[in-house]
């Protein structure tokens, strides 16, 4: 499965219809959540998806605006609340402390989905049932069979996301090479080959503009039109940073996957690392978790492997003799007291990561 995202170019009438559909889906979501909460309080039992889906025909008879929405779009809203409840109880079973499913405001509900039918793509035009036809910016061809269509509203307009089932993955010649990858803040990533990928620091570069936009929001009166305009400007600036970061991640991941058949990374506790106030902003700007997820997805599509290894002492242990040389984060060079190896600490860590992955593969092979 693969996702293709395209910008929509709706007319004024279609844009109003999209807004109306999104608001009614949000209203149905909140009503379904309220029904589940009330049922549990009175009977001690929750309402299932099937119980709520059986009520849709009655709701359509009473409300013409709901009847004007495609039936599968309404069913998907109820499935969404059902998945939310399932995820909540699953986290409870795991001993975590999750937040209870909550009602969605306009700022927290951004999409609706055609899960099977109700949409048709012909050329650069997308036909949506009960809404109309809308042009889209077909930036690349859709390869494979389209399974679902999600319409999403962002601060910079409307988008459609196709979930596509592909018959085959793109062929990338194998290199027979493996590499360890150490992510950081000083440099975004260092490979065991010695290659260094510089940290673009998009958030840091846009920080001044973000602060100015945030101050303008703070000065505006709450509930006024000018405040809404200022909030929209601020949101667009944050979205630009996020888009720049994701574009960098995709290009970097492609470069790594084309160069190596196997990539080893650290299994980092990022949630714990961001609790350090001195490093939190730099770690959030680097977004290691998102990058590793994108790298893993691209590796799976290309028939490559991404292995996660324990992160403890990768920077402290010497990659040549194994001597543990303790040093603070401020010390950027590894100097071994056992074998006199002098190397950058990130390069040393990347070599150790590759070595641990190699040992892990050999242990798994012997066990099998």
Buried (B, 14 or more C-beta within 10 A) or exposed (E): EBEBEBBBBBEEEBBEBBBBBBEBBBBBBBBBBEBBBEBEEEEEEBBBBEEBBEBBEEBBEEEEEBBBBBBBBBBBBBBBBBEBBEEBEEEEEEEEEEEEBEEBEEEEBBBBBBBEEBBBBEEEEBEBBEBBEBBBEBEEEBEBEBEBBBBBBEBEEBBBBBBBEEEEEEEBEEBEEBBBBBBBBBBBBBBBBEBBBEBBBBBEEBBEBBEEBBEBBEEBEEEEEEBEEBBEBBBEBBEBBBEBBBEBBBEBBBEBBEBBBBBBBBEBEBEEBBEEEEBEBBBEBBBBEBBBBBBBBBBEBBEBBBBBBEBEEBBBBBBBEEEEBEEEEEEEEBEBEEEEBEBBBBBBBBBBBBBBBBEBBEEEEEEE
